[in-house]
Amino acid sequence: MTALLYLLGVVIFVAAILASIGLHELGHMIPAKKFGGKVTQYFIGFGPTVWSRQVGETEYGVKAIPLGGYVKIVGMLPPAAEELVDSVEVDAEGNRVQRVRKSNTGMFTQLISDARSAEWELIRPEDGDRLFYKMAWWKKVVVMAGGPTVNLLIAFVLFLIVFSTYGQRSQEVEPGAPVVETVSQCVIAYTGEGPLRDCAASDPESPARAAGLEPGDQIVGFNGVEVTGWQQLRDLIEDNAQGTASITYVRDGAETTAQTSTTVTARPGDDVGDAVREVGFLGISPATRIVVEKGGPIYTLDAMGTMTVDTVKALGQLPMKVFDVGQAILGLEERAADSPVSIVGGGRFAGEQTSSDVLDVQEKTIFLLTLIAGFNLFIGLFNFLPLLPLDGGHIASALWEAVRRGIARLRRKPDPGYVDAAKLLPIAYVVASAMLVMGVVLIVGDIVVPLDISG
């Protein structure tokens, strides 16, 4: 049963991502056709064609490797650019026909197209008014922004469902003088290599246990200072180093004072990635409660705004994070808990949580919705980066075309013409190669040194 649930989680996640890819490409295709553009192909996946069907002038289909998708729009590059012309022919009617480099909106298929430099689009004379590069700059922006915008809308809808029904749940310490939830039996130094191990016979007894503290005790004083909250007590303990500790607590309505000495041990900061530091240690954790926040569209937009800021910061650190994953694959370091994952890692998360005995059906559903929404948010923001072959690179080209033509009009200079995206292909090759390498590293990392989010 567990294996079936695991498989179900993986299938749901992969199907949702493929659906997101399909909708992303519709976000490109629909406005392109509305503006009169010619779309010859709409495919999910890349590599060998598994199935396809011709409907009008567009071929719809599925390819063997489900890690992307694309729509092929005629005339992405100006055919007048001599370096892009493969050959000039004359058809049976005597019309001049040029073969130009193919281009598309799908990230991974664009990578293959650029890497091989082997596919060309045959532009017919009747296509002259339907070429993408001839569209007004704002139409180009709408077409290219349509795909990642769809991903952001998917993320918004899924997060809205989660936040308006289940809510955001966080764990916070009970207010007031802290109540002891657990007492550590021993002192184990934090190493950063996974969760702390169980106590061994050679480990020293924790100061809290030596003082006789028990779960349910309420700490009201520390070294003569009245304690009113957990953070205050934590600061007092950490600053106490190896000093004497006089702990006043209430048990069964009676106030008692115990004497012990805190010890010094390594502990990480509050946030993932914080440096490990040597601090005073007592060996207790406070009682906590689950806080639920629910909200509608405005709440969701606000939450997604915070996620967007965090994602943009993560994108800036992505190359180094992927490098660290590569180090982990080679066994040179442990894989960081906040390292990025590929679709393989996402599928693994989905399978593990769906087959978990700890979560109920509602919690599993919410996890899957949140996971899928998070992937869509990342895909949408990533594709807006102003670099070819990403959608953001085409958007940047269209905006530059508008600026350049606007400046020319203001200066009463001749129209500088269309922006030739072909001149940016060297950049596209570098970016595409980097994305391919990072994708491979993350997929291998998710297989060899997978992250564990089970607990």
N, C-alpha and C positions, 0 to 999 in steps of 0.2 A: 504493500500500500504506500509506504514511504517513497519508494522508487517511482511509483506512478504519479504521486503528488509532485515530486521533484520534476519529473518530465513535463507535467502539466504547467508548472510555473515557467519552465524554460520556453515551452511552446507559446504560452500566452504572451510572454515578453517579446519573443522574436516576431510573432505575428503583429503585435502592436507597433514594433519598430518598423517593420515592413509597411504597415499601413501608414505610418507617419511619413515614410519615404515617398510612398505613392501620393499622399496628399501634398507633400512638399513640391513634387514635380507638377501636380495639378496647379499649384500656386504659380508656377511659371507658365504652364501651357495655356491655361484659360485666358489670362490677360493678353498673352502673345497672339492668340487667335482673335480675341476681341479687337485688337489693334490692327488686324489685317495681316499679321505675320504668318509665315508658312512653317508649320511644325510637321516634320516628316516622321519622327519617331518618339514614342513614349515607352520607356522601359524601366522596369524595376530589376535591379541587379546589374551585373556586368559579366563579361566572358561569353561563353557559347550561349546561343539562344535556345531556351527550353521550349517556349511556345510563343507564337505571335499571330496577330490577325490584322489584316489591312481594313481600315474603316475610312473611307474617303481617301484623303491624301496622307493620313497618319497611320503608321504601323504601331500597334499596341502589343506589348509582350513582356515576357519574363525571361531573365537570363540566369545562368547557373549559380553564380556567386552572389548571395543576397546581402551584400554589404554596401549598397548604394543604389542609385537610380539616375536617370537622366531624361531630358527631353532634347531633341535635336531641332534647333531653330535655324532656318536657312538665312545665311548672310550675316553671321556674327562678326565677320571680318570684312572690311571694305575690299571688294574684288579689284579695285583700281590699284591697290598696293602691289607693285610689280613683284616684290619678293614673295608674295603669297600665291601668285599664279603658277599653277603646275603646268598647265597647257592651255592653248587657245585653239579651238576647233570651230568648224563651220558645219551646222547641221544640214539636213536634207532641204530645208527651206531657205538656206543661205544665210541663216542667222549666226552671228558670232557668239560662241559659247566659251566661257572660262571655267576651268576647274580650280576651286579654291579650297583652302584648308578647312576641315570640319571643326566645329566647336559645339559645345553643349553646356547645359547648366548643371549637370550632375557632377558632384565633386570627384568621385572615384573614377567615373567614366571619362571625365575630362583629363584626369591624371594619365589614364591609359592612352587616350588620344594624343596628348602632348608628348608622352614618353616615346611612343612609337613613331610619331609624326608620319603616319602611313595612311590616314583616312582623309579623303577630300570630298567635298560636296559639289555635285554637278548643279550649277545654277542655270536654269532655263531662261530664255529671253522674257517669257511671260511673268517671271518672278521679279522683274525689275523693281516694281513698286511695293514688293512685300518683304524686302530684305530687312533684317533686323537693324543693321547699322544705319539705315535711312530713317528709322523712327525718330520722332522728337525725343529729346533727352529725357523728358519726364516719363514718357512711355517706357523707355528702356529701364528707368529706375523702378517703375511699377512692376514690370515683368521680372526683373532680377530680384527685387525685394519680396516678390510674392511668395517664393518658396520658404525662406526663413521666417517670414511673417506668419505663415501657416503653422510652422513649428511652435512659435510663441503663442499663437492662439490655442493650439492643442494643449500646451502646458497650462495656459490660463484656465481653460475649461476643466481640466483634470484637477488642478489645485483648488479651483472653486468648489468642485464636488467634495474634495477632502476637507477643506476648511469650513464649509457651510454645514457639513453633516457630522464628521468626526472631530474636526478641529485640530489645532496644533497643540500637542501635549508636551509639557516640559516638567522636569522634576525640580522642585525647589525645597529648601530646608524649611521645616516648620518655623513660623515666627516665634520670637521670644527666646528665653533662655533655652539652649539646645538640650534635647533629650537624646541620650545615647541609643543608637540603633544596633550597632555591633561593636564588639571589643576584639581587637587583634590579639591572637594568642602569642605571637612572636614578632620579631623585627626582621623584615626581609627587604634588602635594598632593591630599589627600582633599577632595572637595567635597560628598559626599553625593548627588550626582546620578548614580546608577547606578555600575557597576563602573569601576575605574580604566582609563583609556585606555592605549594602547600608547605606548612612549617616542617622543618626537620629537627631532629633531636639536638643538633648542634646550634640551632638558632637561639639567640637570647630572648628571654621573656620580654613581652612588651611592657612599657611603664604603666599603661592603663590596667593591665591584668595584675601587675605587681601591686597596684594601689587598691585592687579589689573592686574596680568599677564593673558594673553589670548593665546589660541592656535594660532600658527603662529609667535609668538614673538621669536626673535633670541637673546639669552643671550650672551652678549659680555664682561661682567664684573661682578665680585662678590667681594664686599668689597675692591675695588681698584685694584684687580688682573685681568689682561686681560684673558678672557676665550677663549681657542682655541679648546676645545673638551669636550665631555660629561663626560668622566671619570674624567677629571680634575675638572669639576664643581661639580660632585657628591662627590668627596673627600673633596672639600672645604665646601660643605653643611654639610656633615656628621661630619666633624671636628669642625663645628661652634657651635654645641650644641644649647644652648638657646641664643646665641649671636645675636647682631644686624646684619642685613643683608642689604647691599646696592647693589641693583641689577640693572645693566645697560643692557638695551635691545633695539633692533631695531624693530620698528613697522611701516609699510608702509613707509620705507625709513628714518624715523625720529628716532633719538636716545633719549631715555628717561631713567632716573634713578628713581627707586622706593625704598622706605624704608620699611623694615619690620623686624621681628625677627623670626629666625628659632625656631622650637620646638624640643623636644627630644621624640622619640617614638621607639618602638621595630620593628626591621626589620631583615629578614633572610639574610644570605650571598648569593652570586651569584649562588652557586652550591647546588643541592639537598643534604640535610643532614648537611649543614653548620649550625653552632650555631646561634641562634637569639641574637642580641645585640642591645643595646640602642645607637642610633645615631641621629645626627641632621637631621631635616626633613623640606623640603620646600613645597613639594606637586606638583611636575611636573614630566612629563615623556617626553623623547625626541622623535623626529620624527625618524623613522627607515626605512630601505629598506630591501628587500629580495635579498640575494646573492645566486646565483645558481652556483654550481660547478659540472661539468660533467667529466667523464673519462672512460677509458677502463679497460682492465684486470689489468694493473699495479696499476692504481688508486684504483681499487676494492680491490686488495690484500693489499695495504697500509691501506685502510679504515678498512678492516677486521682485520688487525694486531692490530690496535688501539682497535677495538671491542673485540678482543681476550684478550688483556691485561685487559680491563675493566671487561670482563666476568670472567677471572681467579681470579681477586680481589673479585668479587661478590661471587664466589664459596667459597672463604675462609670465607666470612661473612654469608654464607647461613644458617647455623644452628641458629645463633643469629637472623637473619632476620625472619626466620620461627617462632622462639620463640616470636618475637614481633607481628607477625600476630596472634599467639595464644592469646596473651594479648589483642589484638584488638577484637577478637571474644568474649572474656569474658567481654568486655567493660571496661577494665582497662586502655586503652590508645587508641588514634586514630591510624588508620592504616597509616603507612608511605607511601608517594607517590612513593618511590623507592623500595617498598617491592616486593618480587617475586610473580609470579602468576602461577597457574596450567593451564592445557588445558581448564578448565572451564572458567578461567579468560580470556584466549586468545580468546575463542569463544565469550565471552561477548564483548570484544573489537571489534572483527570482526563484530558482529551484530550491535553494536552502531554506528560504523563509516560507515558501508554500508548503514544504514538507515538514516544517517545524512542529513539534509537539507542544511547544510553549504558547504559540499564538493561536487565537481562535479565527474563525472564518472572516469576521469583520476586519481584524487586524491584518490578516494576510491580504485581503482585498485592498485595504488602504495602503499597505506597503507597495503592492504592485502598481497602483495608481500613482503613488508618489515617485516611484522609480521611473516609470514611463514618462511622467511629467518632467522629471529632472533631466532625463536624456534629451527630451524635446527642447527644453530651455537651453541646454548646452549646445545642441545642434544649431538652433536658431541663432544664438549669439555668435557661435564660431563662424557660421557662414556669412555674417555681417562684417567680419574682419576685412579691411580694404586691401586685400591681396589676391591676385589671380593665382590659381584658377577658382577661388571661392567667389560666391555671388557678390560679396562686398567689393571685390576687385572690379567687376563689371559696373557696379553702381558708382564706384569712384571714377571710372573712366567716363561714364555718362555725365556725372557732375562736373568733371574737368572740361568736358566738351561744352557744357552750358556756360561755365565761367569764361572759357577762352573765347567763345563766340560773343558773349556779353561784353567783354572788354574790347573786342574788335569793333563792335557796334558803337560803343561809347567813344572810341578813338577814331571812328569813321574809317576804319581800315577794312580791307577785303575780308570776306568770310574765310576763316582758317580751315573750314571743312570739318569732316568727321574725325574723331580720334581713332587712330589706327591701333587697335588692341594688339596686333601682331608684334608691335615693337616691344611689348611687355612680356612676350613669350619666354625670354630667358629667365625673367623673374618667376614666371609661372612654373617653369621646369624645376627651379630650385625649391620653390615652396611645395610643389607637388611631390618631389622626391623626399623632402623632409617629412611631409605628412605620411607618405608611404612607410618610411622608416619608423616613425613614431607609432603608427598603427600596428606594424609588425611586432615592435618591441612590447607594446601593451598586450597584444593577443598572446604572445609567448609568455609574458609575465603572468597573465591571468591563468595560464595553464601550469606553469612551473612553480611560481611563488604566489598563489592566489591570496587575496585578502579574505579575512575571516570576520564577518559581521554578526556572527551568531551570538556573541555575548562578550 
